[in-house]
Amino acid sequence: MTKRAAIWLLVMAVVLTTSCVFGTVLTVKHAHGELNLTGLIQTYYAMYENDNMSDTFAARRVRLGVDGNVYEKIFFLIELETSTSGNPLRDAYITLKYIPHVDLRVGQFFKPVLYEALTSTRKLPFIQYSLPTVYMFSNNVADRDIGVQATFHLEKEDYTFLLLQAGVFNGTGMNKRDNNDQKDWVMRASVQPVKGIKVFGSYTYGTYGDKLNENAVYVSGSKVFGHEPYQEYSAGFAIDYQGLDFAGEWIGMNTRYLPSVSEGLLDASGPPPVDYSHERSWDMYGFYTYLGYKIDTGHDYFHQVEPIVRYAYLDPDINSDRFNDLQRTVTYGLNVAIDKHFARLQLNYVQNLNDSCTYEKNPELGQNASPYGKQADNVFLAQLQVAF
């Protein structure tokens, strides 16, 4: 029996052997608290204007989760992703709430870095994340990680007025042990002076690379050893007020090249060394902003529609043009709430404004492909979501 099958059987056994009540989620009562069974299915169709890309259906997210509490002050959450190969674990953490206005969280979860990353995938206004957010995911800056986080929060009437977060993480990504003694230190602040209007910002200091060889050599297979520091900064705002849906976030990162790259240390079978010492570090700069308006139709079904548009800008290396990696996109969207709590239809048309609007994998920059395909040309996306 595979690990994934065993986990599914365990969850089903709990559900079938316990008295249940149905609400917005399936709630399971136990001796010291309760469990809430949650799920998410997102299936989409992508139609590319580039003839080299195949139009395709895909199950983008198929998730099953359990959250709840053990006794009054101990909360937990576990979420699995079943649509991909490999380790299905996404979130797994324990939250302690023994001190008023202070939460302590331990486990694997999103680092408190970017607003878009911290928004639930059930509520994202677009099918895909923006370009700078995806770039930060690919560099393990804003994605899920293993660590500990403290949150201080103050409530005002029925919303959170002040939110301060600080955490320490491995910095190696999901389901991974650390590979050096350094850790990623993250701080984030969010203020909501009026319900529906937020301003926020974050700062991260961390390292990347492997501590297997302090001399930092470039070996066969293009694996880099050694580690170097990086810093991340972000600031933004979000307005969700009387139908207006308006947000923007600026994101920057400064990173030093690993010594093997900056000094041109390649293995004997590689190309001749290139001296990049004058480019010992690079600065990434990006931002996105979107504007939408939510219209209530007054019907029980298809009760809300939202036309929305987003502009995104990403320059992974503003100090150099040698990679021709500037990217700009405009996304036109329509969100249709089929049911207020459970189902949603999203339509997106992504227009790329740069001829070379893609960044291929590059060992020097740790880059991954664009979220819109290897050839990031214009694409139409349609996604149907069911969540409970």
KEKE-3310 file (N, C-alpha, C; in steps of 0.2 Angstrom, whole numbers, plus 5000, padded with zeros to 4 digits):
npx = (5004:5003:5010:5001:4989:4987:4985:4973:4964:4965:4959:4946:4942:4941:4931:4920:4918:4913:4902:4894:4891:4884:4889:4896:4907:4912:4910:4917:4915:4925:4933:4940:4938:4935:4935:4937:4933:4939:4940:4946:4944:4951:4949:4955:4956:4967:4971:4982:4990:5002:5008:5017:5013:5003:4985:4976:4967:4967:4970:4971:4972:4969:4963:4963:4959:4961:4956:4956:4954:4962:4958:4956:4965:4974:4977:4976:4981:4980:4984:4983:4989:4983:4985:4997:5013:5025:5028:5013:5010:5006:5002:5005:5003:5004:4995:4997:4987:4988:4991:4984:4980:4991:4998:5006:5015:5020:5028:5024:5021:5015:5027:5027:5026:5022:5008:4999:5003:4999:4985:4971:4970:4957:4951:4958:4960:4963:4967:4981:4995:5004:5018:5030:5027:5027:5040:5046:5042:5049:5061:5061:5058:5045:5036:5029:5036:5047:5046:5045:5033:5028:5013:5006:4991:4978:4961:4947:4931:4924:4935:4953:4963:4977:4991:5005:5019:5032:5045:5055:5063:5068:5071:5073:5062:5046:5043:5057:5072:5084:5099:5110:5118:5112:5097:5081:5075:5060:5049:5034:5021:5005:4992:4975:4966:4953:4939:4942:4952:4969:4986:5002:5018:5034:5049:5064:5078:5089:5098:5104:5109:5121:5129:5139:5152:5163:5172:5166:5163:5160:5152:5150:5134:5130:5128:5128:5139:5141:5135:5126:5120:5103:5091:5075:5061:5045:5030:5014:4996:4979:4962:4946:4931:4914:4912:4922:4938:4954:4971:4989:5006:5023:5039:5055:5072:5088:5102:5117:5129:5133:5149:5156:5150:5152:5166:5169:5171:5172:5169:5180:5175:5166:5161:5173:5179:5170:5171:5162:5164:5162:5148:5144:5133:5115:5100:5083:5067:5050:5032:5015:4998:4980:4963:4946:4928:4915:4899:4883:4871:4858:4853:4850:4859:4874:4877:4885:4896:4912:4921:4939:4956:4973:4990:5006:5024:5040:5058:5070:5084:5090:5102:5108:5107:5110:5103:5091:5078:5067:5050:5033:5015:4998:4983:4967:4951:4937:4927:4915:4903:4896:4890:4889:4897:4903:4906:4914:4917:4931:4937:4951:4962:4978:4989:5005:5018:5030:5042:5051:5045:5048:5057:5070:5076:5090:5105:5113:5104:5094:5081:5065:5053:5041:5024:5015:5018:5031:5035:5030:5018:5003:4988:4973:4963:4952:4943:4936:4930:4927:4924:4924)
npy = (4994:5011:5026:5037:5031:5025:5036:5042:5032:5032:5045:5043:5032:5039:5048:5039:5032:5040:5051:5064:5081:5091:5106:5121:5115:5097:5092:5084:5077:5074:5067:5078:5089:5095:5090:5097:5093:5097:5102:5104:5107:5111:5113:5116:5123:5126:5137:5140:5153:5151:5140:5130:5125:5114:5114:5111:5101:5101:5095:5106:5108:5097:5094:5088:5091:5092:5101:5108:5107:5102:5100:5116:5126:5122:5120:5113:5109:5100:5097:5090:5087:5080:5079:5079:5071:5063:5069:5071:5081:5097:5107:5107:5109:5115:5126:5136:5144:5150:5163:5178:5187:5182:5170:5155:5146:5131:5120:5116:5128:5142:5155:5171:5181:5187:5195:5190:5177:5173:5173:5163:5149:5147:5159:5167:5180:5178:5165:5161:5164:5180:5186:5191:5185:5171:5170:5172:5161:5151:5152:5149:5159:5164:5153:5138:5132:5124:5128:5140:5151:5167:5176:5192:5199:5211:5215:5224:5228:5218:5214:5212:5223:5226:5217:5208:5198:5186:5175:5160:5150:5135:5138:5130:5125:5115:5101:5097:5095:5106:5112:5119:5128:5140:5150:5156:5172:5180:5194:5202:5215:5221:5232:5237:5250:5254:5244:5232:5239:5238:5240:5234:5225:5217:5209:5199:5190:5179:5163:5154:5139:5125:5117:5108:5109:5121:5127:5130:5124:5121:5108:5092:5091:5103:5107:5117:5121:5128:5143:5158:5175:5182:5196:5201:5212:5219:5228:5234:5236:5233:5234:5230:5235:5239:5233:5236:5230:5231:5231:5230:5226:5228:5221:5216:5210:5206:5197:5188:5181:5164:5159:5150:5153:5167:5168:5160:5146:5132:5114:5103:5098:5107:5123:5136:5146:5160:5177:5184:5193:5206:5207:5203:5202:5202:5212:5209:5215:5218:5220:5220:5225:5226:5228:5227:5225:5220:5213:5211:5200:5197:5185:5168:5158:5160:5172:5183:5193:5197:5208:5210:5216:5214:5220:5215:5215:5210:5210:5200:5202:5217:5223:5219:5215:5204:5192:5195:5195:5203:5204:5206:5207:5207:5203:5199:5197:5187:5184:5172:5169:5155:5148:5154:5149:5138:5135:5141:5150:5154:5165:5169:5179:5180:5192:5194:5205:5206:5200:5190:5184:5175:5165:5154:5139:5143:5140:5150:5159:5152:5150:5146:5140:5150:5153:5152:5143:5135:5143:5158:5164:5172:5167:5158:5155:5144:5141:5129:5129:5119:5120:5115)
npz = (5000:4996:5003:5001:4998:5011:5019:5014:5017:5031:5034:5028:5037:5049:5046:5043:5055:5065:5073:5063:5058:5045:5038:5032:5030:5033:5049:5062:5077:5092:5107:5113:5106:5089:5072:5055:5039:5024:5007:4990:4973:4957:4941:4925:4908:4896:4882:4870:4861:4854:4843:4846:4858:4867:4868:4882:4895:4912:4929:4941:4955:4967:4982:4999:5015:5033:5048:5064:5082:5097:5113:5121:5117:5107:5091:5074:5057:5042:5026:5010:4993:4979:4966:4960:4957:4969:4986:4994:5004:5009:5018:5036:5052:5069:5080:5094:5106:5119:5124:5126:5111:5104:5094:5092:5080:5073:5061:5044:5032:5023:5022:5030:5019:5006:5000:4990:4990:5002:5002:5001:4990:4986:4985:4976:4965:4952:4940:4939:4949:4950:4940:4948:4960:4957:4954:4966:4973:4966:4970:4983:4992:4996:4997:5004:5019:5032:5049:5063:5069:5076:5080:5082:5085:5084:5087:5080:5082:5071:5063:5059:5066:5068:5063:5066:5062:5064:5060:5059:5047:5038:5024:5013:5007:5003:5013:5015:5023:5031:5023:5027:5041:5042:5044:5037:5041:5044:5043:5045:5043:5045:5043:5046:5045:5042:5040:5027:5020:5018:5022:5020:5023:5021:5026:5023:5028:5022:5017:5003:4995:4997:5010:5008:5003:5007:4999:4987:4973:4955:4949:4939:4932:4935:4948:4962:4975:4992:5001:5000:5005:5005:5003:5005:5001:5003:4999:5000:4996:4999:4994:4998:4996:4997:4985:4977:4971:4974:4972:4976:4975:4978:4975:4980:4978:4984:4980:4982:4971:4970:4975:4966:4953:4952:4952:4941:4942:4935:4930:4923:4911:4907:4899:4895:4908:4914:4918:4930:4940:4941:4942:4955:4963:4961:4958:4960:4954:4955:4952:4954:4950:4952:4947:4951:4950:4960:4956:4962:4958:4962:4961:4967:4961:4952:4958:4959:4949:4943:4934:4930:4930:4928:4929:4928:4932:4930:4932:4933:4935:4937:4935:4924:4907:4900:4900:4894:4901:4905:4909:4906:4909:4905:4912:4909:4916:4922:4935:4941:4953:4956:4967:4983:4993:4988:4974:4959:4944:4933:4921:4911:4901:4896:4891:4885:4885:4881:4869:4872:4884:4895:4907:4906:4914:4924:4931:4937:4942:4948:4941:4936:4924:4915:4922:4913:4903:4893:4881:4884:4878:4873:4881:4884:4898:4907:4922:4933:4949:4964:4981:4998)
capx = (5000:5007:5009:4996:4983:4986:4983:4966:4961:4965:4954:4940:4940:4939:4924:4914:4917:4912:4896:4895:4886:4886:4888:4900:4912:4910:4912:4918:4916:4929:4932:4943:4937:4932:4938:4933:4935:4939:4942:4946:4945:4951:4951:4955:4957:4972:4972:4988:4990:5008:5007:5021:5010:4997:4980:4975:4964:4972:4967:4977:4973:4964:4966:4959:4962:4958:4958:4952:4957:4963:4957:4953:4970:4978:4974:4980:4979:4984:4982:4986:4988:4983:4985:5004:5017:5029:5025:5007:5009:5006:5002:5005:5006:5001:4995:4995:4984:4988:4992:4979:4982:4997:4998:5013:5013:5025:5026:5025:5015:5017:5031:5023:5030:5018:5000:4996:5004:4995:4978:4969:4969:4950:4949:4963:4956:4965:4969:4988:4999:5007:5025:5034:5025:5029:5048:5048:5040:5054:5068:5060:5057:5038:5032:5028:5043:5046:5049:5041:5031:5024:5009:5002:4985:4973:4955:4943:4925:4924:4940:4959:4966:4984:4994:5013:5022:5039:5046:5062:5062:5074:5073:5074:5055:5042:5045:5064:5077:5089:5106:5115:5116:5109:5090:5078:5072:5055:5045:5028:5016:4999:4987:4969:4963:4946:4938:4942:4957:4975:4993:5007:5025:5038:5057:5067:5085:5091:5103:5103:5114:5122:5135:5143:5159:5164:5176:5161:5165:5154:5153:5146:5127:5128:5126:5132:5140:5142:5129:5126:5114:5099:5087:5068:5057:5039:5026:5008:4990:4973:4955:4940:4926:4908:4912:4929:4943:4959:4977:4995:5012:5030:5043:5062:5076:5095:5106:5124:5130:5137:5156:5157:5148:5155:5173:5170:5174:5168:5172:5185:5171:5162:5164:5178:5177:5168:5172:5156:5165:5159:5141:5144:5126:5109:5094:5076:5062:5044:5026:5008:4992:4974:4957:4940:4922:4910:4893:4879:4865:4852:4850:4853:4865:4878:4874:4890:4901:4918:4927:4945:4962:4980:4996:5012:5030:5046:5064:5074:5091:5089:5108:5111:5103:5113:5098:5085:5073:5061:5043:5027:5009:4991:4978:4960:4948:4930:4925:4908:4902:4891:4887:4893:4902:4906:4908:4916:4920:4935:4940:4957:4966:4984:4993:5012:5020:5037:5043:5054:5042:5049:5063:5071:5080:5097:5109:5115:5098:5089:5075:5060:5049:5035:5018:5010:5021:5038:5034:5025:5014:4996:4985:4966:4962:4945:4944:4930:4932:4922:4927:4920)
capy = (5000:5017:5031:5041:5027:5024:5043:5042:5027:5034:5050:5040:5028:5043:5050:5034:5029:5046:5055:5070:5085:5095:5114:5124:5109:5091:5093:5078:5078:5069:5068:5084:5095:5093:5090:5099:5090:5102:5099:5109:5104:5116:5110:5121:5122:5131:5137:5144:5155:5148:5133:5125:5123:5110:5116:5105:5101:5099:5095:5110:5107:5092:5094:5086:5094:5091:5105:5107:5108:5097:5105:5123:5131:5119:5120:5110:5109:5095:5097:5085:5088:5073:5079:5079:5065:5065:5069:5075:5085:5104:5111:5103:5114:5116:5133:5136:5150:5151:5170:5182:5191:5180:5164:5152:5141:5126:5115:5118:5132:5148:5160:5177:5186:5191:5196:5186:5170:5171:5173:5156:5148:5147:5166:5171:5184:5176:5158:5160:5170:5185:5184:5191:5180:5165:5170:5171:5154:5146:5153:5147:5165:5165:5147:5134:5130:5122:5133:5142:5158:5170:5181:5196:5202:5215:5215:5230:5225:5211:5213:5212:5230:5225:5210:5207:5191:5185:5168:5157:5144:5132:5141:5125:5123:5110:5094:5097:5097:5111:5110:5123:5130:5147:5150:5162:5176:5184:5199:5205:5219:5223:5237:5238:5256:5253:5237:5232:5243:5236:5241:5229:5225:5211:5209:5193:5189:5172:5161:5149:5135:5119:5118:5102:5111:5128:5130:5132:5122:5120:5101:5089:5091:5110:5108:5122:5121:5134:5147:5165:5178:5186:5200:5202:5217:5220:5233:5234:5238:5229:5237:5226:5239:5241:5230:5238:5225:5235:5229:5231:5224:5229:5216:5217:5205:5207:5191:5187:5175:5159:5160:5146:5157:5174:5167:5156:5140:5126:5108:5102:5096:5113:5128:5140:5150:5167:5181:5188:5196:5213:5206:5198:5202:5205:5214:5207:5220:5217:5222:5219:5228:5223:5232:5223:5227:5214:5215:5207:5200:5196:5178:5163:5155:5165:5178:5188:5193:5202:5209:5212:5216:5214:5221:5212:5217:5207:5210:5196:5205:5224:5226:5216:5214:5198:5186:5197:5192:5207:5201:5211:5203:5210:5198:5201:5191:5187:5179:5171:5165:5150:5147:5159:5146:5131:5134:5147:5149:5160:5166:5173:5180:5183:5195:5195:5212:5205:5195:5185:5184:5169:5164:5147:5137:5145:5138:5156:5163:5148:5152:5141:5142:5155:5150:5152:5139:5137:5148:5161:5168:5174:5161:5159:5150:5144:5136:5128:5127:5117:5119:5114)
capz = (5000:4995:5008:4999:4999:5018:5022:5012:5021:5038:5034:5027:5043:5054:5044:5043:5062:5070:5071:5059:5056:5039:5038:5027:5030:5036:5055:5065:5084:5095:5114:5115:5101:5083:5065:5050:5033:5019:5000:4984:4966:4952:4934:4920:4901:4893:4875:4869:4854:4852:4840:4849:4865:4866:4872:4887:4901:4918:4936:4943:4962:4970:4989:5004:5022:5040:5053:5070:5088:5102:5119:5119:5115:5103:5084:5069:5050:5038:5019:5005:4986:4976:4958:4958:4960:4974:4992:4993:5010:5008:5025:5042:5057:5075:5082:5101:5107:5126:5126:5122:5105:5102:5091:5090:5075:5072:5056:5037:5030:5020:5026:5030:5015:5001:5001:4985:4992:5009:5000:5000:4983:4985:4984:4972:4960:4945:4940:4940:4952:4946:4939:4953:4966:4955:4954:4973:4974:4963:4974:4990:4997:4998:4997:5010:5022:5039:5054:5068:5068:5081:5077:5087:5082:5088:5083:5081:5080:5068:5059:5063:5065:5067:5062:5066:5061:5064:5059:5057:5043:5035:5018:5008:5003:5006:5014:5015:5029:5029:5020:5030:5048:5042:5043:5034:5046:5041:5047:5041:5047:5041:5047:5043:5049:5041:5037:5020:5018:5022:5020:5023:5020:5024:5025:5024:5027:5022:5013:4999:4993:5001:5014:5007:5001:5009:4994:4982:4966:4951:4947:4934:4933:4936:4955:4965:4983:4995:5002:5000:5008:5001:5006:5001:5003:4999:5002:4996:4999:4997:4996:4996:5000:4993:4978:4974:4973:4971:4976:4972:4979:4976:4978:4978:4981:4982:4981:4980:4967:4973:4973:4960:4947:4951:4951:4935:4943:4931:4930:4917:4905:4905:4895:4898:4914:4913:4924:4932:4947:4941:4944:4961:4965:4957:4961:4957:4955:4952:4955:4951:4953:4949:4949:4949:4954:4961:4955:4965:4953:4966:4960:4971:4958:4948:4962:4959:4944:4944:4929:4934:4926:4932:4926:4931:4929:4933:4930:4938:4936:4934:4934:4918:4902:4896:4900:4891:4905:4907:4908:4908:4907:4907:4913:4909:4919:4924:4940:4942:4959:4955:4973:4987:4997:4986:4967:4956:4937:4932:4914:4911:4895:4898:4886:4886:4882:4879:4864:4876:4890:4898:4910:4907:4920:4924:4937:4941:4945:4951:4938:4933:4918:4916:4924:4907:4898:4891:4877:4887:4873:4875:4883:4887:4903:4910:4927:4937:4956:4969:4987:5004)
cpx = (5004:5005:5003:4989:4982:4983:4975:4962:4960:4959:4947:4937:4938:4932:4919:4913:4915:4906:4897:4889:4888:4884:4892:4905:4909:4914:4912:4919:4920:4929:4935:4942:4933:4937:4934:4937:4934:4942:4942:4948:4945:4953:4950:4957:4962:4972:4977:4988:4997:5006:5011:5018:5004:4991:4978:4970:4968:4968:4973:4978:4967:4966:4961:4963:4958:4961:4954:4956:4957:4963:4956:4958:4975:4974:4978:4977:4983:4981:4986:4985:4989:4984:4992:5007:5021:5025:5019:5006:5011:5007:5001:5007:5001:5001:4993:4993:4983:4988:4987:4982:4989:4996:5005:5012:5020:5023:5028:5019:5019:5021:5027:5026:5026:5011:4997:4997:5000:4988:4976:4968:4962:4948:4954:4959:4958:4967:4976:4990:5002:5014:5030:5033:5028:5037:5050:5047:5046:5060:5067:5060:5050:5034:5032:5035:5042:5049:5044:5039:5027:5020:5005:4997:4981:4967:4951:4936:4925:4929:4947:4962:4974:4987:5002:5015:5029:5041:5053:5060:5068:5076:5074:5067:5051:5045:5053:5067:5081:5095:5111:5113:5112:5101:5087:5074:5067:5051:5040:5024:5011:4994:4981:4965:4956:4945:4938:4948:4964:4981:4997:5014:5029:5045:5059:5074:5086:5097:5101:5109:5116:5129:5140:5150:5160:5168:5172:5163:5159:5156:5149:5138:5125:5126:5131:5133:5142:5135:5130:5120:5110:5094:5081:5065:5051:5035:5020:5002:4984:4966:4950:4934:4921:4909:4919:4934:4949:4965:4983:5001:5018:5034:5050:5066:5083:5098:5113:5125:5134:5144:5158:5155:5151:5162:5174:5173:5170:5172:5176:5181:5166:5165:5169:5175:5175:5168:5166:5157:5162:5151:5140:5137:5121:5103:5088:5071:5056:5038:5020:5003:4986:4968:4951:4934:4917:4903:4888:4873:4859:4849:4853:4859:4868:4876:4879:4895:4906:4922:4933:4951:4968:4985:5002:5019:5036:5052:5069:5081:5091:5096:5112:5106:5105:5108:5092:5079:5067:5055:5038:5021:5003:4986:4971:4955:4940:4929:4917:4907:4895:4887:4892:4899:4906:4909:4909:4919:4925:4937:4945:4960:4972:4988:5000:5014:5027:5038:5046:5052:5042:5056:5065:5075:5087:5100:5111:5110:5093:5082:5071:5056:5043:5029:5014:5013:5028:5039:5028:5021:5007:4992:4978:4965:4955:4946:4938:4932:4926:4926:4922:4924)
cpy = (5006:5022:5035:5038:5026:5031:5043:5038:5029:5040:5047:5036:5033:5046:5045:5031:5034:5049:5062:5074:5089:5102:5116:5119:5103:5092:5086:5079:5073:5071:5075:5090:5093:5094:5093:5096:5095:5099:5105:5105:5110:5113:5115:5119:5128:5131:5142:5147:5153:5141:5128:5122:5120:5113:5110:5106:5099:5100:5099:5109:5102:5091:5092:5088:5092:5097:5105:5109:5102:5101:5112:5127:5128:5117:5116:5110:5104:5096:5094:5088:5082:5073:5079:5072:5067:5065:5074:5081:5092:5108:5106:5107:5113:5123:5133:5143:5151:5158:5174:5187:5188:5172:5161:5146:5137:5121:5118:5122:5138:5153:5167:5182:5190:5190:5191:5178:5168:5171:5166:5155:5147:5154:5170:5174:5182:5168:5157:5166:5174:5183:5185:5186:5173:5164:5169:5164:5149:5147:5152:5153:5165:5159:5144:5132:5127:5126:5134:5149:5161:5176:5185:5200:5206:5216:5221:5228:5218:5210:5214:5219:5230:5218:5210:5200:5191:5177:5166:5151:5141:5135:5136:5123:5118:5104:5092:5099:5102:5108:5114:5125:5137:5146:5157:5166:5181:5188:5202:5209:5221:5227:5238:5244:5256:5247:5237:5236:5241:5239:5236:5229:5219:5212:5202:5193:5182:5170:5156:5145:5130:5120:5112:5104:5119:5131:5132:5130:5121:5113:5098:5089:5098:5111:5112:5121:5127:5138:5154:5169:5181:5190:5201:5207:5217:5225:5233:5236:5234:5233:5233:5230:5241:5239:5231:5233:5228:5233:5230:5229:5225:5224:5216:5212:5206:5200:5191:5181:5170:5160:5156:5150:5163:5173:5163:5150:5134:5120:5108:5101:5102:5118:5132:5145:5157:5171:5186:5192:5203:5213:5201:5197:5204:5207:5212:5213:5218:5220:5220:5223:5226:5228:5228:5227:5221:5217:5210:5206:5199:5189:5173:5159:5161:5172:5184:5187:5198:5203:5212:5212:5217:5216:5219:5214:5213:5208:5206:5198:5212:5227:5224:5215:5208:5192:5188:5194:5196:5204:5206:5207:5208:5204:5201:5195:5192:5182:5178:5166:5161:5149:5151:5156:5140:5131:5141:5146:5156:5159:5171:5173:5183:5185:5196:5201:5211:5199:5189:5184:5177:5168:5156:5145:5139:5144:5144:5159:5159:5149:5146:5144:5147:5151:5148:5147:5140:5142:5153:5166:5169:5167:5163:5153:5150:5139:5136:5126:5125:5116:5118:5113)
cpz = (5000:5001:5007:5000:5007:5021:5020:5016:5028:5038:5033:5033:5048:5053:5045:5050:5067:5068:5068:5059:5050:5040:5032:5025:5034:5043:5059:5073:5087:5103:5116:5111:5095:5077:5060:5043:5028:5012:4995:4978:4961:4946:4929:4913:4899:4886:4873:4862:4851:4849:4843:4856:4863:4870:4876:4892:4906:4925:4940:4951:4964:4977:4994:5011:5028:5044:5059:5076:5093:5109:5116:5115:5109:5096:5079:5062:5046:5031:5014:4998:4982:4969:4956:4960:4965:4981:4992:4999:5008:5014:5030:5048:5063:5077:5089:5102:5115:5128:5122:5117:5102:5100:5090:5086:5073:5066:5049:5035:5026:5024:5025:5026:5010:5002:4996:4987:4998:5007:4998:4992:4981:4983:4980:4966:4953:4946:4941:4945:4948:4945:4944:4959:4964:4955:4961:4975:4972:4966:4981:4995:5000:4999:5004:5012:5029:5044:5059:5067:5074:5078:5082:5083:5087:5084:5085:5078:5077:5062:5062:5061:5064:5067:5062:5067:5061:5064:5057:5053:5040:5029:5012:5004:5007:5007:5014:5021:5027:5027:5022:5037:5048:5041:5040:5040:5042:5046:5043:5046:5042:5045:5042:5047:5048:5038:5030:5016:5022:5018:5023:5020:5024:5022:5027:5023:5028:5018:5009:4997:4998:5004:5014:5006:5002:5003:4988:4975:4962:4948:4942:4936:4935:4944:4959:4973:4986:4997:5002:5003:5003:5005:5002:5005:4999:5003:4997:5000:4996:4999:4993:5000:4995:4986:4975:4976:4969:4975:4972:4977:4975:4979:4975:4981:4979:4984:4978:4976:4971:4971:4967:4953:4947:4950:4944:4936:4940:4931:4923:4910:4903:4901:4898:4903:4911:4919:4925:4938:4947:4943:4949:4964:4960:4961:4957:4959:4951:4955:4951:4954:4949:4952:4946:4952:4954:4961:4957:4960:4956:4965:4965:4968:4953:4951:4962:4953:4945:4938:4932:4929:4930:4927:4931:4928:4933:4929:4935:4939:4933:4933:4928:4913:4898:4896:4896:4894:4907:4905:4910:4905:4909:4907:4913:4911:4921:4929:4941:4948:4958:4961:4978:4991:4993:4979:4964:4949:4936:4924:4914:4904:4897:4892:4888:4882:4880:4874:4867:4883:4893:4901:4910:4913:4919:4930:4941:4944:4948:4948:4936:4927:4920:4918:4918:4902:4896:4886:4880:4883:4876:4876:4886:4892:4906:4916:4931:4944:4960:4975:4993:5010)
residu = (MET:THR:LYS:ARG:ALA:ALA:ILE:TRP:LEU:LEU:VAL:MET:ALA:VAL:VAL:LEU:THR:THR:SER:CYS:VAL:PHE:GLY:THR:VAL:LEU:THR:VAL:LYS:HIS:ALA:HIS:GLY:GLU:LEU:ASN:LEU:THR:GLY:LEU:ILE:GLN:THR:TYR:TYR:ALA:MET:TYR:GLU:ASN:ASP:ASN:MET:SER:ASP:THR:PHE:ALA:ALA:ARG:ARG:VAL:ARG:LEU:GLY:VAL:ASP:GLY:ASN:VAL:TYR:GLU:LYS:ILE:PHE:PHE:LEU:ILE:GLU:LEU:GLU:THR:SER:THR:SER:GLY:ASN:PRO:LEU:ARG:ASP:ALA:TYR:ILE:THR:LEU:LYS:TYR:ILE:PRO:HIS:VAL:ASP:LEU:ARG:VAL:GLY:GLN:PHE:PHE:LYS:PRO:VAL:LEU:TYR:GLU:ALA:LEU:THR:SER:THR:ARG:LYS:LEU:PRO:PHE:ILE:GLN:TYR:SER:LEU:PRO:THR:VAL:TYR:MET:PHE:SER:ASN:ASN:VAL:ALA:ASP:ARG:ASP:ILE:GLY:VAL:GLN:ALA:THR:PHE:HIS:LEU:GLU:LYS:GLU:ASP:TYR:THR:PHE:LEU:LEU:LEU:GLN:ALA:GLY:VAL:PHE:ASN:GLY:THR:GLY:MET:ASN:LYS:ARG:ASP:ASN:ASN:ASP:GLN:LYS:ASP:TRP:VAL:MET:ARG:ALA:SER:VAL:GLN:PRO:VAL:LYS:GLY:ILE:LYS:VAL:PHE:GLY:SER:TYR:THR:TYR:GLY:THR:TYR:GLY:ASP:LYS:LEU:ASN:GLU:ASN:ALA:VAL:TYR:VAL:SER:GLY:SER:LYS:VAL:PHE:GLY:HIS:GLU:PRO:TYR:GLN:GLU:TYR:SER:ALA:GLY:PHE:ALA:ILE:ASP:TYR:GLN:GLY:LEU:ASP:PHE:ALA:GLY:GLU:TRP:ILE:GLY:MET:ASN:THR:ARG:TYR:LEU:PRO:SER:VAL:SER:GLU:GLY:LEU:LEU:ASP:ALA:SER:GLY:PRO:PRO:PRO:VAL:ASP:TYR:SER:HIS:GLU:ARG:SER:TRP:ASP:MET:TYR:GLY:PHE:TYR:THR:TYR:LEU:GLY:TYR:LYS:ILE:ASP:THR:GLY:HIS:ASP:TYR:PHE:HIS:GLN:VAL:GLU:PRO:ILE:VAL:ARG:TYR:ALA:TYR:LEU:ASP:PRO:ASP:ILE:ASN:SER:ASP:ARG:PHE:ASN:ASP:LEU:GLN:ARG:THR:VAL:THR:TYR:GLY:LEU:ASN:VAL:ALA:ILE:ASP:LYS:HIS:PHE:ALA:ARG:LEU:GLN:LEU:ASN:TYR:VAL:GLN:ASN:LEU:ASN:ASP:SER:CYS:THR:TYR:GLU:LYS:ASN:PRO:GLU:LEU:GLY:GLN:ASN:ALA:SER:PRO:TYR:GLY:LYS:GLN:ALA:ASP:ASN:VAL:PHE:LEU:ALA:GLN:LEU:GLN:VAL:ALA:PHE)
# end
